[in-house]
Every structure is written in structure tokens, then in C-alpha cells.
């Protein structure tokens, strides 16, 4: 009796997991594989439910940019980048000041910006952490007076709100995906349990037949 090949599903990405399940369903339904699906049986019902759920899972995890409606996560990501660039552009204007106090305030804020502006080209996860660090430095005693002096408090608050909005939406999105993963994993485990029990039954039958065969000798 062949053994079920072990697959560490936790190491598969969304697309890979979806493809695995689809191939399972295609193989099972392929007439050339001689699998009989009798309507009303547990296997028939399971295959149909799995097909419906994997379709829902695929839609949930597809690139949301293809949606007709704007994606809230992309919108939040764009807003925080716009807010950051707005801060940088304000500094470009401030560098033209000739007042000694403004020149010094600009020097400090320019140092802050040069330390953190690479976050604009970072990936989403690194950008989130980078903005958190930027805001932490901006709220420190070194830079706060200069930010207040130029009236940039509202700009900093805009960056903070945009970043928090992005993190909140991402957390909700991850929770929704986790729920879909749980459903699919549950279905996979149900099937694997059935086949594990089937294999165990075959082994028992094989042992019984072996004993009977030896007894006849």
C-alpha cells in the first residue's frame, strides 16, 4: 500500500497552497483516474465543499489591485508616502530661509530627514517600522522645537495617522486571511485523516491475511 507523501503546508505561500488543492481536485475528478464520486456520499460532498472553499480562498488572496473598488490598504500606503514626501518638500522650501534661527531649525530637520528618507524606497514592512522610528525621533527633544518652530506639527500628525491607518487595515486583512487559511487547513486535515484511517485499515487487513496465510502452511 502506498504511503501518503508528507507535505509541510505551513511552508507554502497562498498561490502554492491554492494550486495544490486545485490539482488534488482535478486529479480526483479526472475520469481517467477511475475515482468514483457517488452523489450523496461523504467523499462526494467533501470534494464539492473543498472546491467552493478554495475558490473563495483564492478570491480573498488575489491581488486586490485588480478589484474595481480601490483597495483600502493601498490607499493607506499611498497616503503615508504622500505625507512623508510632503515633509521633505517643506524642508526644500525652508532651506531658502535667511533667518539664523530658521537656518538652524532647518539644519536639524534636514538631518532628521536624511537619516530616515530611505524608508520611501523600502518594502511595506520595513517602511512601517521605518516610519515608526522616524516619528519616535521626531518626537524627541532634539527635533521637536524645530518642528514646532516651522509649524510642521500637523505634517508629523498626518504621517502618524496615515501609518496607524495602514497598520490597522493590514492587521484586519491578516486576520481575515488567517481565517481562510484555518478553514482550508481544516478541510485538508479532514481528508488526510480519512486517508490515514484507510491506510491503517489496509495494514490491519494485510496483517490478518498474512497470519491466515501462515496458519495454512
N, C-alpha and C positions, 0 to 999 in steps of 0.2 A: 504494500500500500504506500503510495507516495505521501510525503510529508508536506504540509503547508509551508511555503517559503516565508521565513520571518522578514518582516518589513518594519523598520522603525519609522512609523508615521509622523512622529514628532519632528523629524528632520526634513520633512517635505514642505515645500512652500505651497501657497494657496493653489497656484496653477498646477503644480505637480500632483497634489492631492486630488484635485478635481479630475485630472487626466487619468489617474489611477482608477478612480471609481468608475469613470466613463468606460474605460477599457474592460473593467470587470463586467459591467452591464452588457457591453457589446458582445463579449465572449459568451456570456450566459444565454443571450437571446439569439445568437447566431445558429441557425438550423444545422449547419454542418458540424457543430459540436455536439449534437444529439442530446441536448439538455431539454427535458420535457417540463414545461411550465403549465401545470394544470390550474385553471382558474378556480379560485376559492381555497387553494392550499396555502400554507404559511409561506412557502418559498415564492410563490407567485405574488402574493401580497407584498412581501418584503422587497422584491425586485422593483415593483411599481412605486412603492413608497420611497425607496432609495433613489430612483430615477427622478422623482419630483423634488426631493430634498437637495440633490446635487445640483439641479437646475437653479433652485433658489439660492443655494450657496454660491454658485458661480456668478449670478447676477449681483449678489451682495459684495463680492470681492473684485468685480471687474473694475477697470479704470473708470472712475467716476467722471472723468473729463468728457466722456462720450455721452453723458446724460444731457438731456435737453435743458434741465434746470441747472443753474450754477451750483457748484459744489461748495458748501459752507467752509470746508477745510481749506480748499484752495483760495477762497476769498479771504479767509483769516490770515493765511500765509502771505498773500499779496499785500494785505493791509499793513502787516508788521514790517514788511520790506519797504513799503512806501514811507512809513513813519520813520524808519531808520534813515532812509535817503533824504528825507525832509530835514532831519537833524544835521546831516552832512552838508546839505546845501545852505542851510542857515549859517553854518560856520564859514562857508565860502564868502558870504556877504559880509560877515563880521570881520574877516581878515582885512577889509578895506578901511576899517576904523583907524583914526589917528589919535584918539584919546588914549593916554597912557594906561588908564585903568582898564579900558576896553581891550587894549592890546594885550595886557597881561591876562585878562579873563579869557581872551581868545586863545592865547598860548596854552593855557591849561586844558581848555576844552578840546583843542586840536590834538593835544597829547592823548586825551581820553579816546578821541575818535580814531586816531591812528593805531591805538592799541587794540581796538575792537572791530574796526571796519571790515576785516576779513570774513566776519560772520555772514556778510551778504552773499558770499560765494560758497558757503558751507552747505552741507546737506541738511535736511529738515531737522533731524535730531540734534546735530551739532549746533545748528542755528538757534534752536530753542535754548540750549544750555548757554550758548554764547550771549544771547540777549539777556538771560538771567544774570550773567556775570557783568555785562555792560551796565545794567540797571543797578546792580549792587555797588559797582564803583561810582556810578553817577550820584548815588545817594550818600556817598562818603563825604567827610569833612573837606577833602581836598578839592572836590569839584562842585559841590552844592552851591557855594557862594557865587561862583561864576555862572552857573545855570540860572540862578535866581536873578543875577545882575542883568543878564541878557533877556530874561523873561522866557526861558526855554522850559520852564516847569511843565507847561501844557504839552510840549512836544514829548518830554520824557513820560508823562502820564499817558499820552497817546500810544507810545511804544509799549508801555506796560500793559495797557488794556488789550492791545492787539495780540500781544504774546500770550496773555492769560486766556483770551478767547480761543486762540489756536490750541492751546494745551487742553482746554475743556472739551472742545469738539473732538480732538484726537482721542481723548480718554473715552468719550462716548462711542466713537467709531470702533475702538479696540474692543470695548465691552460687547458691542453688537456682533463683531466678527468672532469673538470668543464663544458667544452663544451658538453661532452657526457651527463652529468647529466642534463644540460639545455634542451637538445633535448628530453630526456626521460620524464622529468617533464612536458615539453610542451605537449607531446603526452598524458600523463596521465590526465593533466588538460583538454585537449580537450574532452577526453572520459567522464570525470566526469561532464563537462559542459553539454554534450549531455544527460547524465542520469539525471542531475539536472533539465534540461528543461522538460524531460519526466515525472519526478515526479511532477513537477509543473503543467503540462498539466493534469495529472491524478487527482490531487487535484481539479483543476478547474472543471473537468468533474464530480467529486464526489459531489461538491457543487451544481452544476447545477442539477444533478439528485435528490439531496436531496430537493432542492427548488421545483422541479417539483412534487416530491412525496408528499410534504407537501401541495402544491397547490391543489392536487387532493382530499385531505382529507376533 
